[in-house]
Amino acid sequence: MNSSDPTVAYYDAKAQSFFAATVDVDMSSLYEPFLRELPAGAAILDAGCGSGRDARAFRERGYAVTALEPSAALAALAEEYCGLTVEIRRFQDIDWSGRFDGIWACASLLHVPLAELPQVLRRLAQALRPGGTLYASLKYGRGEREQGGRWFTDLDNAGLEELLSLVPMLKVVKSWTSADRRPDREGERWLNALLSRRPTLSTKIGRSADLVHLQDSCHQWRSG
């Protein structure tokens, strides 16, 4: 995602309204299983921090938080709210190695095209310390879609398994579905996953085989 990306442009244009709609949502029930996997004072990356709500919550709980957000307009609002510097960076540009005990990707990976998700997950795995934990949430479903100017990749449990077959350095600790936490969105379902970085597997980042494999999967999803 970059300045010409329609999804980033959407958040740049609607940063204030998106901030207002999400900053006060109570996410504490989702924090608990993630934080349970981390040591006290752990280093956490809030990847796609949005309003800065979760980065602030983790900072106030004593964690060492790094935040990134592709939308410059939203990052500015998040900085003011969470009291942290927010890096303006895409998932595809993450290049840390073994820096974080945990990565929080709440409702953010869902904007990465399906064919790019294996590479992005490898980058996130590489940024984790061995044994580190990644939390991710995406809209529950199958396939890709454009909606209201934003790009979405939806996953169900089978889709998650298919994706992780291409990212062997990550293993599932737990996955579950939940309702949207916003009061006007209770009917929407989310796939939540806690993933752990295996201690010894390579985090080599590649794309060509992923593209072929996931293009086949996309075709099957659309045809199903």
VENRA-V553883 format. One record per residue. RES is the residue in one small letter. SS is DSSP state (H for helix, E for strand, L for the rest). Layout:
RES/SS ; RES/SS
This chain:
m/L ; n/L ; s/L ; s/L ; d/L ; p/H ; t/H ; v/H ; a/H ; y/H ; y/H ; d/H ; a/H ; k/L ; a/H ; q/H ; s/H ; f/H ; f/H ; a/H ; a/H ; t/H ; v/L ; d/L ; v/L ; d/L ; m/L ; s/H ; s/H ; l/H ; y/H ; e/H ; p/H ; f/H ; l/H ; r/L ; e/L ; l/L ; p/L ; a/L ; g/L ; a/L ; a/E ; i/E ; l/E ; d/E ; a/E ; g/L ; c/L ; g/L ; s/L ; g/L ; r/H ; d/H ; a/H ; r/H ; a/H ; f/H ; r/H ; e/H ; r/L ; g/L ; y/L ; a/E ; v/E ; t/E ; a/E ; l/E ; e/L ; p/L ; s/L ; a/H ; a/H ; l/H ; a/H ; a/H ; l/H ; a/H ; e/H ; e/H ; y/H ; c/H ; g/L ; l/L ; t/L ; v/E ; e/E ; i/L ; r/L ; r/L ; f/H ; q/H ; d/H ; i/L ; d/L ; w/L ; s/L ; g/L ; r/L ; f/E ; d/E ; g/E ; i/E ; w/E ; a/E ; c/E ; a/L ; s/L ; l/H ; l/H ; h/H ; v/L ; p/L ; l/H ; a/H ; e/H ; l/H ; p/H ; q/H ; v/H ; l/H ; r/H ; r/H ; l/H ; a/H ; q/H ; a/H ; l/E ; r/E ; p/E ; g/E ; g/E ; t/E ; l/E ; y/E ; a/E ; s/E ; l/E ; k/E ; y/E ; g/L ; r/L ; g/E ; e/E ; r/E ; e/E ; q/E ; g/L ; g/L ; r/E ; w/E ; f/E ; t/E ; d/E ; l/E ; d/L ; n/H ; a/H ; g/H ; l/H ; e/H ; e/H ; l/H ; l/H ; s/L ; l/L ; v/L ; p/L ; m/L ; l/E ; k/E ; v/E ; v/E ; k/E ; s/E ; w/E ; t/E ; s/E ; a/E ; d/L ; r/L ; r/L ; p/L ; d/L ; r/L ; e/L ; g/L ; e/L ; r/E ; w/E ; l/E ; n/E ; a/E ; l/E ; l/E ; s/E ; r/E ; r/L ; p/L ; t/L ; l/L ; s/L ; t/L ; k/L ; i/L ; g/L ; r/L ; s/H ; a/H ; d/H ; l/H ; v/H ; h/H ; l/H ; q/H ; d/H ; s/H ; c/H ; h/H ; q/H ; w/H ; r/H ; s/H ; g/L
